[in-house]
Amino acid sequence: MSIIGIIAEYNPFHNGHLYHLNKIKEKYPDSLIILVLNGYFTERGSISIVSKENKTKIALEHNIDIVVELPFIFGTQASDIFAYNSVKLLNELKVERIIFGSESNDIELLNKVVDIQLNDQNYEMEVKKYLAEGVNYPTAMRKALKIKEDISKPNDLLGISYLKAIKKINPLIKAETIKRTSDYHDILSNDVIVSATNIREKIRNGEDISKYVPSNVKPLIEKITDDSLFNLLKFKILTDKDLSIYLDVDEGIEFRIIKYINEAHNFDELISLIKTKRYTYNKIKRMLLHILIGLTKNDNQMAQLDYIRILGFNIKGQEYLKAIKKEMSLKTKVNKDSLVYQYELKAAYLYEQALKKTLNDFDLKNIPIQNDV
């Protein structure tokens, strides 16, 4: 039996994700699939339009065997941190392979990039030099790598982070790619498989998305956007004495935030007003989320992955967890004294504020969802 790890946000789960799972089962029919799932908020700092609990249910209904939580404190940071902690979780669960989507579908090229990044002492200096010249990060990276191939697409960039994490944590884990069939940035396509970005744009425009997601997904999509929390963010910014204590708030950008908060009417307006060449859209989005939830730089330094929360499993997954329990160094019991758990609860409460309704006790009781299929 092949033990395979995947990492996803499912915001929302769509036909492309189903294609990914089907391809894995096609190649490894006797596999057990473990999903590391990002919950209420995404790596780019946006709110999820499907709750963590419902994403877990959807995953189990589509034959994922075990779903584990990527905690908020790691799941809303830059790709290297996001990837490192995801791979650490999968390594704890003894996966043999990690399979991810890729635009290039060229694992040799991605490994070549990782080798340069990890072993070339001049690489980081070169990236900083090109960034100072005003180019974006993917362009600076490609110039510093001195390669002609385009590795600027989102899944390739995230794949590079996964491969770096694998080399640092356990080089024996095999990495494989599945060709991505849609463009992350495309918001116009009406193909059967389109990106989650495209689907979220269609939802905003009031379009029917039934064609793009499995039938069990659409009823679970929440009517929320990042702007559901904008007034709360505005209150936090205007009443907080020192924004510089929060994660990602650096180099005096807090003064720009304070300067423009009363001019903006939503997240996008605020980001466009405070954006500079040194700060990407996604970095600012994460920064604003960290201000909103109160994630300080000090807490981030102290936080460590000190437990594994199992969100759900089927019978096959449950038997596997029992079999490897003694081999694991992290316990599968939630540590309620952990900073990681405290911020997970904050994320749940913040999500409730956006929904304007109370969720059930999913994050208080920490009882895994069981699928008996």
C-alpha positions in Angstrom: 0.0 0.0 0.0 1.4 3.4 -1.0 1.1 6.1 1.7 0.6 9.4 -0.2 0.4 12.9 1.1 -1.3 15.9 -0.4 -1.6 19.5 0.7 -4.6 21.7 -0.1 -6.9 24.6 0.9 -10.0 23.5 -1.0 -11.4 27.1 -1.3 -13.6 25.6 -2.6 -13.0 21.9 -3.6 -13.6 21.8 -7.4 -13.3 19.5 -10.4 -9.5 20.2 -10.6 -9.1 18.8 -7.1 -11.2 15.8 -8.1 -9.0 15.3 -11.2 -5.9 15.4 -8.9 -7.3 12.7 -6.6 -8.5 10.5 -9.5 -5.0 10.7 -11.1 -3.4 9.5 -7.8 -5.8 6.6 -7.5 -5.3 5.7 -11.2 -1.5 5.5 -10.6 -1.7 4.1 -7.1 -5.0 2.2 -6.8 -4.0 0.6 -3.5 -3.0 3.9 -1.9 -3.9 5.6 1.4 -4.2 9.4 1.0 -3.5 11.8 3.8 -4.5 15.4 3.3 -3.0 18.4 5.2 -5.8 20.9 5.1 -5.6 24.7 5.6 -8.6 25.8 7.5 -10.5 29.0 8.0 -8.0 31.3 6.3 -5.6 30.7 3.3 -1.9 31.0 2.7 -2.6 34.3 0.9 -4.4 35.7 3.9 -8.0 35.4 2.6 -11.0 34.0 4.3 -12.1 30.6 3.2 -15.6 30.4 1.6 -16.0 26.9 3.1 -15.6 26.2 6.8 -12.9 23.8 8.0 -15.4 21.3 9.2 -17.2 21.2 5.8 -13.9 21.0 3.9 -13.1 18.0 6.0 -16.4 16.4 5.2 -16.0 17.0 1.5 -12.5 15.5 1.5 -13.7 12.3 3.2 -16.6 12.0 0.8 -14.1 12.0 -2.0 -12.1 9.1 -0.6 -9.4 10.9 1.2 -8.5 8.6 4.1 -7.1 10.9 6.7 -7.5 14.7 7.0 -5.1 16.6 9.4 -5.1 20.3 10.2 -2.5 22.8 9.1 -2.7 25.3 12.0 -3.6 28.9 11.2 -0.3 30.2 12.6 1.6 28.3 9.9 -1.1 28.2 7.2 -1.2 32.0 6.8 2.4 32.6 6.2 4.7 32.7 3.2 5.0 29.6 1.0 8.3 28.2 2.6 6.7 28.3 6.1 3.4 26.9 4.8 5.2 24.1 3.0 7.7 23.2 5.7 5.0 22.7 8.3 2.8 20.8 5.9 5.6 18.4 5.0 6.5 18.1 8.6 3.0 16.8 9.4 3.1 14.4 6.5 6.5 13.1 7.5 5.2 12.5 11.0 2.4 10.4 9.4 5.0 8.3 7.5 4.0 9.2 4.0 6.2 7.7 1.2 5.2 10.2 -1.5 3.9 13.8 -1.7 2.0 14.5 -4.9 1.2 18.1 -5.9 -0.1 20.0 -8.9 2.4 21.8 -11.2 2.1 24.0 -14.2 5.4 22.9 -15.7 5.0 19.2 -14.6 8.8 19.1 -14.6 10.0 17.6 -11.3 13.7 17.7 -12.5 13.5 21.4 -13.3 11.9 22.1 -9.9 14.6 20.0 -8.1 17.3 21.9 -10.0 15.9 25.2 -8.8 15.8 23.9 -5.2 19.5 22.7 -5.4 20.6 26.1 -6.5 18.5 27.8 -3.8 19.9 25.6 -1.0 23.5 25.4 -2.2 24.5 28.6 -4.1 25.7 31.1 -1.5 25.2 34.0 -3.9 21.6 33.2 -4.6 19.9 35.2 -1.8 22.1 38.2 -2.5 21.2 38.1 -6.2 17.5 37.9 -5.4 17.7 40.9 -3.1 19.6 42.9 -5.7 16.9 42.3 -8.4 14.1 43.0 -5.9 15.8 46.4 -5.1 15.7 47.1 -8.9 11.9 46.9 -8.7 11.1 43.6 -10.3 8.6 41.1 -8.7 9.8 38.1 -6.7 9.3 35.4 -9.4 11.3 37.5 -11.9 14.0 38.2 -9.3 14.2 34.5 -8.5 14.4 33.5 -12.2 17.2 36.0 -12.8 19.1 34.9 -9.7 18.8 31.2 -10.8 20.0 32.1 -14.3 17.5 29.8 -16.0 15.4 30.4 -19.1 12.4 28.3 -18.0 9.3 29.9 -16.6 8.8 28.9 -13.0 6.6 31.9 -12.1 3.3 30.1 -11.9 1.8 29.7 -8.4 1.8 25.9 -8.2 5.4 25.6 -9.4 6.5 28.2 -6.9 4.7 26.3 -4.1 6.1 23.0 -5.4 9.6 24.5 -5.0 8.8 25.2 -1.4 7.5 21.6 -0.9 10.7 20.2 -2.4 12.9 22.4 -0.2 11.0 21.2 2.8 11.3 17.5 1.8 15.1 17.9 1.4 15.4 19.5 4.8 13.0 17.1 6.7 13.2 13.7 5.0 14.9 13.3 1.6 13.5 9.8 1.4 10.0 11.1 0.7 9.4 11.0 -3.1 7.9 14.0 -4.7 5.7 13.7 -7.8 3.7 16.2 -9.9 0.4 16.1 -11.7 0.0 18.5 -14.6 -2.3 21.4 -13.6 -5.0 21.9 -16.3 -6.1 25.4 -15.4 -4.5 28.7 -14.9 -4.6 30.1 -11.4 -4.9 33.7 -12.6 -7.6 33.0 -15.2 -11.0 34.3 -14.1 -12.8 34.1 -17.4 -12.6 30.5 -18.5 -15.8 28.4 -18.6 -14.1 25.0 -18.9 -15.2 22.2 -16.7 -12.0 22.5 -14.8 -11.2 26.0 -13.7 -9.2 27.5 -10.8 -10.6 28.2 -7.3 -9.9 31.9 -8.1 -12.1 31.7 -11.1 -14.9 30.0 -9.2 -14.8 32.6 -6.4 -15.0 35.4 -9.0 -18.0 33.7 -10.6 -19.6 33.5 -7.1 -19.0 37.3 -6.6 -20.6 37.9 -10.0 -23.7 35.9 -9.1 -23.0 33.1 -11.7 -24.0 29.5 -11.2 -20.9 27.4 -10.3 -22.6 23.9 -10.5 -20.6 23.0 -13.6 -17.3 23.5 -11.8 -17.7 21.7 -8.5 -18.9 18.3 -7.3 -22.6 18.3 -6.3 -21.8 18.1 -2.5 -19.8 21.3 -2.5 -22.1 24.1 -3.6 -24.5 23.8 -0.7 -21.6 24.3 1.7 -20.2 27.5 0.3 -20.7 30.4 2.7 -21.7 33.9 1.6 -18.7 35.6 3.0 -15.8 37.6 1.6 -12.7 39.2 3.1 -14.7 42.4 3.4 -17.0 40.7 5.9 -14.2 41.5 8.4 -13.1 44.9 7.1 -14.9 47.0 9.7 -13.4 44.9 12.5 -9.9 45.4 10.9 -10.5 49.2 10.8 -11.5 49.2 14.5 -8.3 47.2 15.3 -6.0 49.5 13.4 -7.5 52.7 14.8 -7.5 51.6 18.4 -4.3 49.7 18.6 -1.3 51.6 20.1 1.5 49.7 18.3 0.9 47.8 15.0 4.6 47.1 14.6 4.4 44.2 17.1 2.4 42.1 14.6 3.8 39.6 12.2 4.9 40.9 8.8 4.5 44.6 9.9 8.0 45.8 9.1 10.0 48.8 8.0 7.5 51.4 9.2 4.7 50.2 6.9 2.3 50.6 9.9 2.4 54.4 9.4 1.1 53.9 5.8 -1.7 51.6 7.2 -2.8 54.2 9.7 -2.5 57.0 7.2 -4.8 55.3 4.7 -7.3 53.2 6.8 -9.9 56.0 6.8 -9.7 56.4 3.0 -10.3 52.8 2.2 -13.7 51.1 2.1 -12.6 47.5 1.7 -9.5 45.3 1.8 -8.5 45.8 -1.9 -8.7 49.6 -1.6 -6.5 49.6 1.5 -4.0 47.2 0.0 -3.7 49.4 -3.2 -3.2 52.5 -1.1 -0.4 51.1 1.1 1.3 48.9 -1.5 4.9 49.6 -2.4 7.5 47.8 -4.5 8.8 46.0 -1.5 5.4 44.6 -0.5 3.4 42.2 -2.7 -0.4 42.1 -2.6 -0.3 38.7 -0.8 2.2 39.8 1.8 0.1 42.8 2.7 -3.0 40.6 2.8 -1.4 38.3 5.3 -0.1 41.3 7.3 -3.6 42.7 7.7 -4.9 39.3 8.7 -2.2 39.0 11.4 -3.0 42.5 12.7 -6.7 41.5 12.8 -6.2 38.3 14.7 -3.4 39.7 16.9 -0.6 37.4 15.8 2.6 39.0 17.3 6.1 38.5 16.1 7.0 37.2 19.5 4.2 34.6 19.6 5.2 33.5 16.1 8.8 32.9 17.2 7.6 30.9 20.2 5.0 28.8 18.4 6.0 25.3 17.4 4.2 22.4 15.9 3.7 20.4 19.1 0.7 18.2 18.2 -1.2 16.8 15.2 -4.9 17.5 15.0 -6.8 14.8 13.1 -9.8 16.5 11.5 -11.3 13.3 10.1 -10.7 9.8 8.8 -12.4 6.7 7.3 -12.1 3.2 8.6 -8.9 2.6 6.5 -7.4 5.8 7.8 -8.3 5.0 11.4 -6.6 1.6 11.2 -3.5 3.2 9.7 -3.3 5.8 12.5 -3.5 3.0 15.1 -0.7 1.1 13.3 1.8 4.0 13.3 0.9 5.6 16.6 3.9 4.3 18.4 6.3 5.5 15.7 5.1 9.1 15.8 7.0 11.8 17.8 4.0 14.2 17.9 0.9 13.2 19.7 -2.5 13.3 18.0 -4.1 14.8 21.0 -4.6 18.6 20.8 -2.5 20.5 23.3 -4.9 23.1 24.6 -2.0 25.0 26.3 -0.2 25.4 23.0 0.1 28.8 21.3 -0.8 27.0 18.1 -4.2 25.9 19.5 -4.9 29.3 21.0 -4.5 31.0 17.6 -6.6 28.2 16.0 -9.4 29.1 18.4 -9.0 32.8 17.5 -9.3 31.9 13.9 -12.5 30.0 14.5 -14.0 32.9 16.5 -13.0 35.4 13.8 -14.6 33.2 11.2 -17.8 33.3 13.2 -17.7 37.1 13.1 -17.5 37.0 9.4 -20.4 34.5 9.2 -22.5 36.4 11.7 -23.5 33.1 13.2 -22.2 30.6 15.7 -20.4 27.5 14.4 -20.7 24.2 16.2 -18.0 23.1 18.7 -15.7 21.6 16.1 -12.6 23.5 17.4 -13.6 23.2 21.0 -14.3 19.5 21.2 -11.7 18.4 18.7 -13.6 15.2 17.8 -12.5 13.9 14.4 -15.2 13.4 11.7 -15.6 9.7 10.9 -16.6 8.5 7.5 -17.6 4.8 7.6 -17.3 4.3 3.9 
